[in-house]
Each structure stands twice: as C-alpha cells, then as structure tokens.
Amino acid sequence: MHEHLGVTSFDTGFPVDFGNLRQELGDDVEVSGGVEVALLMNGTADEVYERTKAILQSGIKQGGRFIMREGNNLPPNCPLDTLEAMYQATLEYGRYDD
C-alpha cells in the first residue's frame, strides 16, 4: 500500500492485527491506533491494560512511527480508570529501544 498509494500515515480507526499491519505497511509509514472504544467504555482496567500491552508487543513498534491512542474517536464519559490503564501500559511497554 505504501508504494502504490504513497501513504505516509495510517490511522487504524477500527480494531486490526497491528503486527500484520506493520508488516504490510513497512517501517516508513506512521501508524496511529490502539484499544477499541468498546473495550475502553465497557471493559475493566485490567482488560484495557492487557490489550494495550498486546498491541505494543505485536510488532507494531518495529521501526518506530507508532502513536498509541484510542482505536476510534474517544466518546464523552469514557471511564478514567480504563484510560489510565492504557496510559500506564503505554508507559511500561511503549518505549522504543535505543
């Protein structure tokens, strides 16, 4: 897709296989995405933490250029504990190696 369309940035906007997406797009494309809004709204903090961790360990960080955010638009009244869980998991697992 990167070569054919000249894509430089990709916003997932929907749950995807992040590791496969990185392989398909390559290291030169910036990807933004993350935990599905349904899970942020209805899941537990532990579930959100584990989903965030799984995304970050999927291979999406290969080559850099990944922005962790909610998987869709963040709705009003999203529970703060699930947002905090996503943030904490990102702090722990989202750093790039030097």
C-alpha positions as protocol buffer text, in pm:
chain_id: "A"
residue {
  index: 1
  type: MET
  ca { x: 0 y: 0 z: 0 }
}
residue {
  index: 2
  type: HIS
  ca { x: 280 y: 240 z: 89 }
}
residue {
  index: 3
  type: GLU
  ca { x: 446 y: 212 z: -251 }
}
residue {
  index: 4
  type: HIS
  ca { x: 126 y: 201 z: -456 }
}
residue {
  index: 5
  type: LEU
  ca { x: -60 y: 488 z: -289 }
}
residue {
  index: 6
  type: GLY
  ca { x: 220 y: 693 z: -139 }
}
residue {
  index: 7
  type: VAL
  ca { x: 72 y: 652 z: 208 }
}
residue {
  index: 8
  type: THR
  ca { x: 285 y: 812 z: 480 }
}
residue {
  index: 9
  type: SER
  ca { x: 39 y: 791 z: 770 }
}
residue {
  index: 10
  type: PHE
  ca { x: -234 y: 542 z: 860 }
}
residue {
  index: 11
  type: ASP
  ca { x: -500 y: 574 z: 1133 }
}
residue {
  index: 12
  type: THR
  ca { x: -649 y: 235 z: 1211 }
}
residue {
  index: 13
  type: GLY
  ca { x: -987 y: 366 z: 1325 }
}
residue {
  index: 14
  type: PHE
  ca { x: -1101 y: 8 z: 1388 }
}
residue {
  index: 15
  type: PRO
  ca { x: -954 y: -300 z: 1558 }
}
residue {
  index: 16
  type: VAL
  ca { x: -683 y: -454 z: 1342 }
}
residue {
  index: 17
  type: ASP
  ca { x: -397 y: -701 z: 1364 }
}
residue {
  index: 18
  type: PHE
  ca { x: -129 y: -444 z: 1447 }
}
residue {
  index: 19
  type: GLY
  ca { x: 167 y: -674 z: 1384 }
}
residue {
  index: 20
  type: ASN
  ca { x: 37 y: -770 z: 1040 }
}
residue {
  index: 21
  type: LEU
  ca { x: -43 y: -407 z: 964 }
}
residue {
  index: 22
  type: ARG
  ca { x: 317 y: -305 z: 1037 }
}
residue {
  index: 23
  type: GLN
  ca { x: 445 y: -584 z: 811 }
}
residue {
  index: 24
  type: GLU
  ca { x: 211 y: -478 z: 530 }
}
residue {
  index: 25
  type: LEU
  ca { x: 282 y: -105 z: 557 }
}
residue {
  index: 26
  type: GLY
  ca { x: 652 y: -127 z: 642 }
}
residue {
  index: 27
  type: ASP
  ca { x: 861 y: 88 z: 871 }
}
residue {
  index: 28
  type: ASP
  ca { x: 821 y: 410 z: 672 }
}
residue {
  index: 29
  type: VAL
  ca { x: 450 y: 458 z: 745 }
}
residue {
  index: 30
  type: GLU
  ca { x: 337 y: 626 z: 1065 }
}
residue {
  index: 31
  type: VAL
  ca { x: 56 y: 427 z: 1228 }
}
residue {
  index: 32
  type: SER
  ca { x: -180 y: 554 z: 1494 }
}
residue {
  index: 33
  type: GLY
  ca { x: -434 y: 339 z: 1671 }
}
residue {
  index: 34
  type: GLY
  ca { x: -498 y: 143 z: 1983 }
}
residue {
  index: 35
  type: VAL
  ca { x: -754 y: -4 z: 2216 }
}
residue {
  index: 36
  type: GLU
  ca { x: -1106 y: -39 z: 2080 }
}
residue {
  index: 37
  type: VAL
  ca { x: -1350 y: 217 z: 2220 }
}
residue {
  index: 38
  type: ALA
  ca { x: -1597 y: -56 z: 2319 }
}
residue {
  index: 39
  type: LEU
  ca { x: -1331 y: -204 z: 2547 }
}
residue {
  index: 40
  type: LEU
  ca { x: -1237 y: 137 z: 2687 }
}
residue {
  index: 41
  type: MET
  ca { x: -1604 y: 205 z: 2763 }
}
residue {
  index: 42
  type: ASN
  ca { x: -1713 y: -137 z: 2889 }
}
residue {
  index: 43
  type: GLY
  ca { x: -1400 y: -328 z: 2988 }
}
residue {
  index: 44
  type: THR
  ca { x: -1212 y: -337 z: 3312 }
}
residue {
  index: 45
  type: ALA
  ca { x: -888 y: -151 z: 3371 }
}
residue {
  index: 46
  type: ASP
  ca { x: -706 y: -486 z: 3369 }
}
residue {
  index: 47
  type: GLU
  ca { x: -855 y: -583 z: 3032 }
}
residue {
  index: 48
  type: VAL
  ca { x: -756 y: -248 z: 2881 }
}
residue {
  index: 49
  type: TYR
  ca { x: -405 y: -276 z: 3025 }
}
residue {
  index: 50
  type: GLU
  ca { x: -360 y: -624 z: 2876 }
}
residue {
  index: 51
  type: ARG
  ca { x: -500 y: -519 z: 2536 }
}
residue {
  index: 52
  type: THR
  ca { x: -266 y: -219 z: 2528 }
}
residue {
  index: 53
  type: LYS
  ca { x: 27 y: -443 z: 2620 }
}
residue {
  index: 54
  type: ALA
  ca { x: -68 y: -691 z: 2346 }
}
residue {
  index: 55
  type: ILE
  ca { x: -85 y: -414 z: 2085 }
}
residue {
  index: 56
  type: LEU
  ca { x: 254 y: -278 z: 2186 }
}
residue {
  index: 57
  type: GLN
  ca { x: 411 y: -626 z: 2182 }
}
residue {
  index: 58
  type: SER
  ca { x: 258 y: -720 z: 1845 }
}
residue {
  index: 59
  type: GLY
  ca { x: 544 y: -586 z: 1635 }
}
residue {
  index: 60
  type: ILE
  ca { x: 376 y: -252 z: 1562 }
}
residue {
  index: 61
  type: LYS
  ca { x: 668 y: -60 z: 1715 }
}
residue {
  index: 62
  type: GLN
  ca { x: 914 y: -208 z: 1464 }
}
residue {
  index: 63
  type: GLY
  ca { x: 1095 y: 81 z: 1300 }
}
residue {
  index: 64
  type: GLY
  ca { x: 923 y: 337 z: 1522 }
}
residue {
  index: 65
  type: ARG
  ca { x: 648 y: 564 z: 1396 }
}
residue {
  index: 66
  type: PHE
  ca { x: 361 y: 428 z: 1608 }
}
residue {
  index: 67
  type: ILE
  ca { x: 124 y: 654 z: 1801 }
}
residue {
  index: 68
  type: MET
  ca { x: -81 y: 485 z: 2073 }
}
residue {
  index: 69
  type: ARG
  ca { x: -430 y: 632 z: 2103 }
}
residue {
  index: 70
  type: GLU
  ca { x: -785 y: 506 z: 2131 }
}
residue {
  index: 71
  type: GLY
  ca { x: -886 y: 290 z: 1837 }
}
residue {
  index: 72
  type: ASN
  ca { x: -1168 y: 522 z: 1729 }
}
residue {
  index: 73
  type: ASN
  ca { x: -1286 y: 861 z: 1847 }
}
residue {
  index: 74
  type: LEU
  ca { x: -1291 y: 884 z: 2225 }
}
residue {
  index: 75
  type: PRO
  ca { x: -1651 y: 926 z: 2344 }
}
residue {
  index: 76
  type: PRO
  ca { x: -1763 y: 1153 z: 2626 }
}
residue {
  index: 77
  type: ASN
  ca { x: -1782 y: 987 z: 2967 }
}
residue {
  index: 78
  type: CYS
  ca { x: -1513 y: 730 z: 2894 }
}
residue {
  index: 79
  type: PRO
  ca { x: -1415 y: 583 z: 3232 }
}
residue {
  index: 80
  type: LEU
  ca { x: -1096 y: 740 z: 3361 }
}
residue {
  index: 81
  type: ASP
  ca { x: -973 y: 411 z: 3506 }
}
residue {
  index: 82
  type: THR
  ca { x: -957 y: 247 z: 3163 }
}
residue {
  index: 83
  type: LEU
  ca { x: -781 y: 549 z: 3011 }
}
residue {
  index: 84
  type: GLU
  ca { x: -534 y: 541 z: 3299 }
}
residue {
  index: 85
  type: ALA
  ca { x: -475 y: 169 z: 3234 }
}
residue {
  index: 86
  type: MET
  ca { x: -400 y: 237 z: 2867 }
}
residue {
  index: 87
  type: TYR
  ca { x: -165 y: 518 z: 2967 }
}
residue {
  index: 88
  type: GLN
  ca { x: 19 y: 308 z: 3225 }
}
residue {
  index: 89
  type: ALA
  ca { x: 64 y: 13 z: 2988 }
}
residue {
  index: 90
  type: THR
  ca { x: 194 y: 252 z: 2722 }
}
residue {
  index: 91
  type: LEU
  ca { x: 446 y: 396 z: 2965 }
}
residue {
  index: 92
  type: GLU
  ca { x: 565 y: 47 z: 3052 }
}
residue {
  index: 93
  type: TYR
  ca { x: 562 y: -122 z: 2710 }
}
residue {
  index: 94
  type: GLY
  ca { x: 555 y: 162 z: 2459 }
}
residue {
  index: 95
  type: ARG
  ca { x: 911 y: 286 z: 2477 }
}
residue {
  index: 96
  type: TYR
  ca { x: 1140 y: 232 z: 2181 }
}
residue {
  index: 97
  type: ASP
  ca { x: 1477 y: 69 z: 2235 }
}
residue {
  index: 98
  type: ASP
  ca { x: 1775 y: 297 z: 2186 }
}
